[in-house]
Amino acid sequence: MHPAFWFVNLTGSIAAFCTTLAFVPQLVRVYRLKSARDISLVMFLVFSIGESLWLLYGLFIHSMPVILANAITLGLALAILCLKLQYDRKQKIATAAEARLNSLP
């Protein structure tokens, strides 16, 4: 093993930790506000597909750091995506109900 290999692994582990951790504040914010109106549905769909492919890649090469980082990130991204779909649906229903009430004589 090359002497600097530990540094390469450490760098990758820190990068994986940071990119995974980056989704936690967004998930907490969406959950607390009960709104994901400002989040792009297309971006999170494409991102989730990419994360799924990274996870698959990690499984193919038997790399536990790649598997763990991408499995956790995918879970966080999917949680945000599910909350977005749930909250957007509730907002649409509430807006439609309010429009019906406002149209009454």
Summary of the structure (lengths in Angstrom):
residues: 105
radius of gyration: 19.4
end to end distance: 79.7
largest distance: 79.7
contacts: 256
relative contact order: 0.13
helix: 84%
strand: 0%
